[in-house]
Amino acid sequence: MGEELEELVKKIKAKDLNAEAKRRGIKTACVKKIDVAKQLPREVVEELSSKSKE
């Protein structure tokens, strides 16, 4: 699961990932994208990843 999550995160823009995290009250300052993604529900990360492809 770790490598798969990393691949999804690589496709997501940091701005989009942080915006989603802030909506859920997750701290984004001084945190790597992968660490933010781990705190988000899996389906949200997958949705953001599929949006980034378009």
Summary of the structure (lengths in Angstrom):
residues: 54
radius of gyration: 9.9
end to end distance: 23.8
largest distance: 28.1
contacts: 129
relative contact order: 0.23
helix: 72%
strand: 0%
